[in-house]
Amino acid sequence: GLDPLWKPFASWGGAEMNKHKPWIETSYHGVITENADTVLLDPPLVALDKDAPVPYAASFEITLGFKSEICAFKIHGQDAPFEAVVLNRTSGEGLLRARQPIDCELQKEFTFIIQAYDCGAGPGGGGWRKSHKAVVHIQVNDVNEFPPAFREAMYHAAVTEGKIYDSILQVEAADLDCSPQYSQICNYDIVTPDTPFAIDRNGNIRNTEKLSYDRQGQYRILVTAFDCGQKRAEESALVHIDVKPVCKPGWQGWSKRVDYEPGTGSKQLFPKMHLETCEGPLSSMTPYCVSLWQLGGWCMRTHHRLRAQGSDQLSNPPIGGEPRTAGHWLGGR
C-alpha cells in the first residue's frame, strides 16, 4: 500500500486542488501578412496558472501537475479563420495561426474572443478551469499582388495646332490591392519615345511644344502606370491625339480651276464646298467671277452674305459684269 507519509498528498490530485483559473491578457493585437499563416501577437499569447505542481516524487508531479498546465486555447467567434495551439503546457505559451489563406482584398480585419483552459485536476482531465475572455483584433497586411489596370484601353483627344495646353486629356488607372500603399497609383509614364507630350502623376497629358497640323496631324502614344509599390501596369493604354489646323472663316472646298470637256453634260463645280464659320459670327461680302475660256470670258460678280449658321443668301441676279480676256479660268477676287 501507499506509505502513510504520502497519503495527504495523494488526495491533492482531486478537483479541490485546482483552485485557480488560468490567466491571460485582457486584449491582444495581431498582424498577419496576406497568404501567410502565422499571426504576430502583441503581447505574446501566454497563459499562467497559480496552481503550481508539487515538487516531490516524479509520480506525484505527473499526478499533481495537471492543474497548473495549460491544455488548450479556444476561439469564440463565428467564421473566425484562426486557431490557437499550445506550444508548451508548462509555460503556457501558445501560437495563433490561420486555418486557411487570408485574403486582404476580401477582409482586412478580424475580431474574436479567446480563452485559455488548464488541464483539470487529474489525468482524466476532469475539473478543468478556463480563463476570462480576451479580445483579439487581427489586422491583415497587404501583399502587392495586383498591377495597375487602366479604366479604358484607348483614349482619344483633339487639339488645335499652335497652342500649349495645360491638360489635353486625363488617363486613369486603378489597382485592386487592399492597402493604400499598393492600391494607389503614384506615377504615370509615357512609353513612346521622343513625343512632344508629358504626363503628370494624376494622369494629365499636356503638350510640351506647339503642334503643327502640316508637320504631323495625329499622334499615337502609349502610357503606363505604377502603383505606390512600383508595380507596373501589365497593359499600356493607347492615346490618340488629333491635331486640327487653325480654323479660317470662309468658303472651304473649292478650287481655282475646274476642267470641263464639252459634250459631257452637266457637272457640279464645287460638290464639297461649304461655309466655315469657326463657331463664331461671320458676315462679309464675297465677290467671285466666272471666266469661260471659249465664250470670250464674261466675269459675273455676285454678292453672298455669309451667316453664322453656315447658310448663304444670293442677292439679285448679276448686278454688273465686265468682259475678261480669253484664257481666264474660274477664280475668286
C-alpha positions as CSV (number, residue, x, y, z in Angstrom):
1,G,0.0,0.0,0.0
2,L,0.9,3.7,-0.2
3,D,3.2,4.9,2.6
4,P,1.1,6.9,5.1
5,L,3.5,9.8,4.7
6,W,2.3,10.3,1.1
7,K,-1.4,9.8,1.7
8,P,-2.1,13.5,2.4
9,F,-0.5,14.5,-0.9
10,A,-2.4,11.8,-2.8
11,S,-5.7,13.5,-2.1
12,W,-4.4,16.6,-3.7
13,G,-5.0,15.1,-7.1
14,G,-8.7,15.9,-6.7
15,A,-10.6,18.8,-8.1
16,E,-10.4,20.7,-4.8
17,M,-6.7,21.4,-5.6
18,N,-7.5,23.1,-8.9
19,K,-8.3,26.4,-7.2
20,H,-7.2,29.0,-9.7
21,K,-8.3,29.9,-13.2
22,P,-5.7,30.3,-15.9
23,W,-4.8,34.0,-16.5
24,I,-4.3,35.7,-19.9
25,E,-4.1,39.3,-21.0
26,T,-7.4,41.2,-21.5
27,S,-6.7,42.1,-25.1
28,Y,-4.4,41.3,-28.0
29,H,-3.5,42.9,-31.2
30,G,-2.2,40.8,-34.0
31,V,-0.8,41.2,-37.5
32,I,-0.8,38.6,-40.3
33,T,0.6,39.0,-43.8
34,E,-1.7,38.2,-46.6
35,N,-1.5,34.5,-47.7
36,A,0.7,33.7,-44.6
37,D,-0.4,31.5,-41.7
38,T,1.3,32.8,-38.5
39,V,-0.1,35.7,-36.5
40,L,2.3,38.0,-34.7
41,L,0.6,38.9,-31.4
42,D,1.3,41.8,-29.1
43,P,1.6,40.8,-26.3
44,P,2.5,37.2,-26.9
45,L,-0.1,34.5,-26.2
46,V,0.8,33.1,-22.8
47,A,-1.5,31.7,-20.1
48,L,-0.4,31.4,-16.4
49,D,-1.9,29.3,-13.7
50,K,-1.2,29.7,-9.9
51,D,-1.8,26.0,-9.2
52,A,1.9,25.1,-9.1
53,P,2.9,21.4,-9.2
54,V,4.1,19.7,-6.0
55,P,7.9,19.1,-6.4
56,Y,8.1,15.6,-4.9
57,A,8.4,12.3,-6.5
58,A,8.1,12.1,-10.2
59,S,5.0,10.0,-10.0
60,F,3.3,12.7,-7.9
61,E,4.4,15.5,-10.2
62,I,2.6,13.8,-13.0
63,T,-0.5,13.5,-11.0
64,L,-0.5,16.8,-9.3
65,G,1.0,18.9,-12.1
66,F,-2.1,18.8,-14.4
67,K,-3.7,21.6,-12.5
68,S,-1.1,24.2,-13.5
69,E,-0.6,23.1,-17.1
70,I,-2.4,24.8,-20.0
71,C,-4.1,22.3,-22.2
72,A,-5.9,24.4,-24.8
73,F,-6.8,27.8,-26.2
74,K,-10.3,28.2,-27.6
75,I,-11.5,30.8,-30.0
76,H,-15.1,32.1,-29.9
77,G,-16.3,33.9,-33.0
78,Q,-18.4,33.0,-36.0
79,D,-16.3,32.0,-39.0
80,A,-13.0,33.2,-37.5
81,P,-10.4,31.6,-39.8
82,F,-7.9,31.2,-37.0
83,E,-6.9,28.6,-34.4
84,A,-4.8,28.7,-31.2
85,V,-2.4,25.9,-30.3
86,V,-0.5,25.3,-27.1
87,L,3.3,25.2,-27.7
88,N,4.3,24.4,-24.1
89,R,1.8,23.2,-21.4
90,T,4.1,24.1,-18.5
91,S,5.0,27.6,-19.6
92,G,1.5,28.3,-21.1
93,E,3.0,29.6,-24.4
94,G,0.6,29.5,-27.3
95,L,0.5,30.3,-31.0
96,L,-2.2,31.9,-33.1
97,R,-2.3,30.8,-36.8
98,A,-4.6,30.9,-39.8
99,R,-6.6,27.8,-40.7
100,Q,-6.8,28.9,-44.3
101,P,-5.2,31.5,-46.6
102,I,-6.1,35.1,-45.6
103,D,-7.1,37.4,-48.4
104,C,-6.8,41.1,-47.6
105,E,-9.0,42.1,-50.6
106,L,-11.9,40.1,-49.0
107,Q,-11.4,41.2,-45.4
108,K,-8.8,43.5,-43.8
109,E,-9.5,42.9,-40.1
110,F,-10.8,40.2,-37.7
111,T,-12.0,40.5,-34.2
112,F,-12.8,37.5,-31.9
113,I,-12.7,36.1,-28.3
114,I,-10.1,33.7,-26.9
115,Q,-9.9,31.7,-23.7
116,A,-7.3,29.5,-22.1
117,Y,-8.1,26.1,-20.4
118,D,-6.0,24.3,-17.9
119,C,-5.7,20.5,-17.9
120,G,-8.0,19.9,-15.0
121,A,-7.3,18.2,-11.6
122,G,-6.1,14.8,-12.8
123,P,-5.0,12.6,-15.6
124,G,-8.6,12.2,-16.8
125,G,-8.9,16.0,-17.4
126,G,-11.9,16.4,-15.1
127,G,-12.4,19.6,-13.2
128,W,-10.6,21.9,-15.7
129,R,-10.9,25.6,-15.4
130,K,-10.9,28.4,-18.0
131,S,-9.7,31.9,-18.1
132,H,-11.6,35.1,-18.6
133,K,-12.4,36.1,-22.2
134,A,-9.9,38.2,-24.0
135,V,-10.5,40.2,-27.2
136,V,-8.2,39.6,-30.1
137,H,-8.0,42.1,-33.0
138,I,-6.1,41.0,-36.2
139,Q,-5.0,43.3,-39.0
140,V,-4.1,41.8,-42.4
141,N,-1.0,43.2,-44.1
142,D,-1.4,43.6,-47.8
143,V,0.9,42.0,-50.4
144,N,1.3,43.8,-53.7
145,E,-0.4,41.1,-55.8
146,F,-2.2,43.2,-58.4
147,P,-0.7,45.5,-61.1
148,P,-2.5,48.7,-62.0
149,A,-5.0,48.5,-64.9
150,F,-6.3,51.3,-67.0
151,R,-10.1,52.0,-66.9
152,E,-10.0,52.5,-70.7
153,A,-7.8,50.6,-73.2
154,M,-7.9,53.6,-75.6
155,Y,-8.2,57.3,-75.2
156,H,-8.9,60.0,-77.8
157,A,-8.5,63.8,-77.8
158,A,-8.1,66.6,-80.3
159,V,-6.1,69.8,-80.1
160,T,-5.7,72.9,-82.3
161,E,-2.3,73.5,-83.7
162,G,-0.2,76.3,-82.4
163,K,-1.4,76.1,-78.8
164,I,0.1,74.9,-75.5
165,Y,-2.4,73.1,-73.3
166,D,-2.2,72.6,-69.5
167,S,-4.1,69.4,-70.0
168,I,-5.2,67.7,-73.2
169,L,-6.9,64.7,-71.5
170,Q,-6.6,62.6,-68.4
171,V,-6.0,58.8,-68.3
172,E,-6.8,56.8,-65.2
173,A,-5.7,53.5,-63.8
174,A,-6.9,51.6,-60.7
175,D,-5.4,48.8,-58.5
176,L,-7.3,46.0,-56.8
177,D,-4.9,45.7,-53.8
178,C,-6.4,46.5,-50.4
179,S,-3.9,48.8,-48.8
180,P,-3.3,52.5,-49.7
181,Q,0.4,51.7,-50.4
182,Y,-0.4,49.2,-53.1
183,S,-3.8,50.3,-54.3
184,Q,-3.0,53.9,-55.1
185,I,-1.4,55.0,-58.4
186,C,1.7,57.0,-57.7
187,N,3.0,57.6,-61.2
188,Y,2.2,57.6,-64.9
189,D,4.8,57.5,-67.7
190,I,4.8,57.9,-71.5
191,V,6.3,54.8,-73.0
192,T,6.5,56.1,-76.6
193,P,9.9,57.8,-77.0
194,D,10.5,61.3,-78.5
195,T,7.0,62.7,-78.3
196,P,6.1,66.3,-77.7
197,F,4.0,65.3,-74.7
198,A,4.4,64.9,-70.9
199,I,2.2,63.3,-68.2
200,D,1.9,64.1,-64.5
201,R,1.2,61.9,-61.5
202,N,-2.5,62.4,-61.9
203,G,-2.6,61.2,-65.5
204,N,-3.0,64.6,-67.2
205,I,-1.3,64.7,-70.6
206,R,-0.1,68.0,-72.0
207,N,2.0,69.1,-75.0
208,T,5.5,70.4,-74.4
209,E,5.6,72.3,-77.6
210,K,3.3,73.9,-80.2
211,L,2.0,71.3,-82.6
212,S,1.7,71.7,-86.3
213,Y,-1.0,70.1,-88.5
214,D,1.2,70.2,-91.5
215,R,4.1,68.5,-89.7
216,Q,2.0,65.7,-88.1
217,G,-1.7,65.5,-88.0
218,Q,-2.0,62.6,-85.5
219,Y,-0.1,61.1,-82.6
220,R,-0.4,57.7,-81.1
221,I,1.3,57.3,-77.8
222,L,1.5,54.5,-75.2
223,V,1.1,55.3,-71.5
224,T,1.8,53.1,-68.4
225,A,1.0,53.4,-64.7
226,F,2.8,52.4,-61.5
227,D,1.3,51.8,-58.0
228,C,3.0,53.1,-54.9
229,G,4.8,49.8,-54.6
230,Q,6.3,50.5,-58.0
231,K,4.4,47.6,-59.7
232,R,3.8,48.5,-63.3
233,A,0.7,48.0,-65.3
234,E,0.8,44.9,-67.5
235,E,-1.1,46.6,-70.3
236,S,-0.4,50.1,-71.6
237,A,-3.1,52.5,-72.7
238,L,-3.2,53.8,-76.2
239,V,-3.8,57.5,-76.6
240,H,-4.8,59.1,-79.9
241,I,-4.3,62.8,-80.3
242,D,-5.5,64.5,-83.4
243,V,-4.1,67.9,-84.4
244,K,-6.6,70.2,-86.1
245,P,-5.5,73.1,-88.3
246,V,-6.2,76.6,-87.2
247,C,-9.7,77.5,-88.3
248,K,-10.1,80.1,-91.1
249,P,-13.6,81.5,-91.7
250,G,-14.8,81.4,-95.2
251,W,-15.7,79.1,-98.1
252,Q,-13.9,75.8,-98.0
253,G,-13.8,73.0,-100.5
254,W,-13.4,74.9,-103.8
255,S,-10.6,75.3,-106.3
256,K,-9.5,77.9,-108.7
257,R,-9.6,75.7,-111.7
258,V,-12.2,73.2,-113.0
259,D,-11.7,71.3,-116.2
260,Y,-14.7,70.6,-118.3
261,E,-14.9,68.7,-121.6
262,P,-17.7,69.9,-123.9
263,G,-20.5,67.5,-124.5
264,T,-20.1,65.6,-121.2
265,G,-23.2,67.0,-119.7
266,S,-23.7,68.9,-116.5
267,K,-21.1,69.0,-113.9
268,Q,-21.1,70.2,-110.3
269,L,-18.4,72.8,-109.9
270,F,-17.9,72.6,-106.1
271,P,-19.7,69.5,-104.6
272,K,-17.7,69.8,-101.3
273,M,-17.9,73.5,-101.0
274,H,-19.1,74.6,-97.5
275,L,-19.0,77.7,-95.3
276,E,-16.7,77.5,-92.3
277,T,-17.7,79.9,-89.6
278,C,-15.3,78.7,-86.9
279,E,-18.2,78.6,-84.5
280,G,-18.5,82.4,-84.4
281,P,-20.4,85.2,-86.1
282,L,-19.3,86.0,-89.6
283,S,-20.6,88.5,-92.1
284,S,-18.9,89.6,-95.3
285,M,-19.4,90.3,-99.0
286,T,-17.6,87.8,-101.1
287,P,-17.3,88.5,-104.9
288,Y,-16.5,85.9,-107.4
289,C,-16.3,85.8,-111.2
290,V,-16.6,83.1,-113.7
291,S,-14.5,83.2,-116.8
292,L,-15.5,81.0,-119.6
293,W,-12.5,80.5,-122.0
294,Q,-14.4,79.5,-125.1
295,L,-17.1,82.2,-124.6
296,G,-14.7,85.1,-124.7
297,G,-14.8,85.5,-121.0
298,W,-17.5,87.3,-119.1
299,C,-17.0,88.0,-115.4
300,M,-20.1,88.0,-113.3
301,R,-19.8,89.4,-109.9
302,T,-22.4,88.4,-107.3
303,H,-22.7,89.1,-103.6
304,H,-23.1,86.4,-100.9
305,R,-23.8,87.3,-97.3
306,L,-22.2,84.7,-95.0
307,R,-24.2,83.8,-92.0
308,A,-23.0,82.1,-88.8
309,Q,-25.4,79.2,-89.4
310,G,-23.4,78.2,-92.5
311,S,-26.1,79.3,-95.0
312,D,-25.8,81.8,-97.7
313,Q,-28.2,84.1,-99.4
314,L,-27.8,85.0,-103.0
315,S,-28.6,88.6,-103.9
316,N,-30.4,89.6,-107.0
317,P,-29.2,88.3,-110.4
318,P,-25.8,89.7,-111.5
319,I,-25.8,93.4,-111.0
320,G,-22.8,94.0,-113.2
321,G,-20.2,92.5,-115.3
322,E,-17.1,93.2,-117.1
323,P,-15.5,91.4,-120.0
324,R,-12.4,89.4,-119.5
325,T,-9.9,88.2,-121.9
326,A,-9.9,84.7,-123.1
327,G,-7.8,82.3,-121.2
328,H,-9.1,83.2,-117.7
329,W,-10.4,80.3,-115.6
330,L,-12.7,80.2,-112.7
331,G,-11.3,82.4,-110.0
332,G,-12.2,84.5,-107.0
333,R,-11.3,88.1,-106.5
